[in-house]
Amino acid sequence: MKHLRAEQAALVSIHDVMPETLGAVQACLDECYRQDVRRVHLLVVPGRGWSAAQLQQLRTWVSEGCVLAGHGWLHHCEAIDRPYHRLHSALMSRNVAEHLALDAEGIAALMKRCHDWFAIKQLPQPCLYVPPAWALGCIGRRRLRATGFEFVETVRGVNELRAEQWKLGPLLGYEADTPLRSRVLSTWNRANRRAAVLHGTVRIGIHPHDLELPLGEELRCDLAQCQPITLQEVFAAPVVQALRQPESR
């Protein structure tokens, strides 16, 4: 499918919300609003040196109906040492998958620091956490529950930690900043639009400059077709199959 079917239920998020991307984030939100998409999750990177005016911009977006979510701490890795991390960096994440440079204790500490930052800055505390590049790393469920978040999203889907269930498999992305990425993402998106018909829901993951990239028109068309929903609606919907996983660590 080249574009989503009409009224496709979608969880819409804008990634990499940080001081240096706020102008581009506003452009993405303007496009969402033009398509009457107002339930948008903003994935905020806390550790980037936010000014008072920039924090106020987050509050303004919340007043417009946006929902804040956690998205790593720095969105940057100083070192990429482990073999899997090097492969992931080369194929997908470049130098942003900061979880993959940490052990379970370090990941839990980063997520807890991210969660607590919102209250410190007098912002609504988020229930959703999305690791940079959707790369969660090696961490067990008990540690995840202790971070303060209720939901964690990866490439596979969204994990509701308390109920121990996964939902929302199909994911659309548009960060096609090279010809290879453009071809791969176009193929990926076509497959996931078809899968969305069966799943009942889809995730639309927007990065701040996607509208300027080769798949920008594809993104606009998908936004025009979708019906935005919330996480709570996703997990209340019986049409989406939930997958349980065994407890670990």
N, C-alpha and C positions, 0 to 999 in steps of 0.2 A: 504494500500500500504506500502510495506516495505521500499521502497526508492522513491525518486521523479521521475517523468517521465522525459525523456530526454529533454533538452533545456527548462526546467521549469523556467519561469521568476521569479527572486528572489531578494529581497532586503536583502543584507547580512550585518550584523553588529557584531562587537566584543565589548562586554560590559566590564565594570570595568577596563578601561585603567587608571592606576595610577602608581606612581613610583615603587611600589613593585611588579607589575605584568608585567612590560615591557618585560622581557625575555619570559614569557609565551605568551604574545601577539605576539611577533615576531615569535614564533613557530606556532601560529595559522595563521599568515599572510603567513609564508612560505608554509603551507599546501594549503592555498587559492591560492597562486601564482602557486603552482604545478598543480592546477586544472584550471589554467587560469582565476581565479576569482580575479579581481583587483579593482573593484568598491566596496570597503569595507568601511562602516561607522565605525569609531572608537569612542566609547562612553567614553568621558574623564571625570574623576572626578577631578575637579580643586583644591579642598581644602586640598590636601594631602602633600604639601611641596615639590614642584617640583624644581629640580636643573636645572642649565643652560644646562647641558649635556642632561638631560631628556627631556627638552623642545625642544632641537635640534633634538632629536629622533622623536618627533611628526612632526617637520618640514620635516624631511627626509621621513617619511611615507606619508605626504601630497604630496611631490614631486614624489612619486611612484604611485600616483593616489588615495590614501585614502582620505576620507572626515571626518573631525572632527565633533562631535556632543557633546552636553552637557548631563551630566549624574549625576544629583544631585550636592551636594557640598562635603560632607564627605563620603557618602555611608555608613553611620553608625548612629544608634540611641542610644543616651545615656539613654533614658527612653522610655518604652512602656507601656502607661497608659490606653489608651482608649480601650474599649471592642473589637471593630472591629480590631484595630491595633494588639491587643493580638492574636486574631483569625488568622489574616493574617500572623502574624509572625510565629505562630505555624504550619500553613499549607503550607506556601510558602516562605515568605521573611526573616525569622529569624530576624536579627537586622539591616537590610539594608534599609528598606522602610522609609526613613527619612521624606518624605512628610506626612505620616500618623500621625506623632507626632506634626504637625503644623496646624494652621488655614489658611484661604485663604490668609490673609495678609502675614503670614510667608512664605507660599509656593511661592507667587509672589516675595517676597524679595529674597528668595533663588535662584529662577530661574534667576532673573535679575542679581544677583551677579555672577552666573555661566556664563551667556552670556557675561558680561562685562570683565570677567577674560581673555578671549581669546584675546581681543584687547590690554589689559594691557600687556600681555606676547608676543605681536606681532605675534599672530597666526591668521589664518583665522577665522573670526567670524562664528559660526555655525548657520544654519537655523533650524536644528532638535534638539529637546530636548526629551530625554527618561528618565523618573523618575526611580530611582532604584527600581527593582522588578516590573517595569511597573505600579507602584502604584502612580497615580497622586494625590489622595486626593481630598478634597472638594474645588474647585476653579472654578469660573465662566469664561466664554469666554472673557469678556472684560478685566479682570485682566490678563489672559493668553496672549492676544494680546499686552499688555503693557510691557511684559518681553523682547521683542526683537526677540523672536523666531517666525518662520513662520509655523513650523510643531511640533506637539507633538504626541508621540507614546505611546499607552497603550496596554494592552493585546488585547483589541478589535480591534485595528487598528491604522492607522495614521490619525491625524486630521489636515487638512489644515485650519489654523485659520482664514485667511482673507476670504476665500470662504465658510467657515463653512461647510465643508464636510469631511466625513470619507471614507477611503479606506483601502484595504489590511487586511482583517480579519485573514486568516490562519497564524499561528505562529508555528515554530518548535524550540524546545529547547533541550539541551543535558546535562544539569548540573545535572547528575544523580550520586550524591555522596553518596547515600544510596540505599539499595535494593528496598525500597518502592518508592523512587523517580525514580529509573530506570524503574520499572513496570508502574508507572503512566505516565511518559514521553513517553515511548514507545507506550502506548495506545493513548495518546494525539497526538503524531506525526503521527501515522497511520491515524487517523481521519482527521488531517489537511492536509496531503498530498492528500487525496481524495478531500477535499474541495478546494485545490489549483487548481485542474483541472477545477472546475466550476468558481472560482474567476479569474483565469488567472494569478495570482501572489501569491507569498508566502513570508513570512519573515523568514530568518534564523538567529536566535539569538545565538551567540557563546559566551561562557564565557572562560576566559583565560586557564583554565586547562581541558576543555572538552575533548580534544584529549586523555588525560590520563585516562579518566573515562570509565565506561562500554559501553556508547553509542558513544565512539570515532569513531568506525568503521562506525556506522550509519551516523555520521556527515561527514566523508570522502566521503561516497557514495553519500550523498545529494549534497555536493559541486561538485562532479564530474558530476552530472546530471544538475546542475542549469545553467541558463544564467543570470548573474548579471545585474541589472538595477538601475537607479537612482530614487530619489524621484520625480524629475520633469517628468521622463518618466512614473512613476506610475500614476500621476495625469493627464497626457495627454492621458492615455490609455482609450478608451471608453468601453473596455471589462469588466472593474471592476465597480461594482455598487457603486455609491456614496450615502451616507445617510446624510440627513440634520437633524440638531437638532435645537430646539428653543433656542433663546438667553437667557442667564441666568446671573444674577448678573452683 
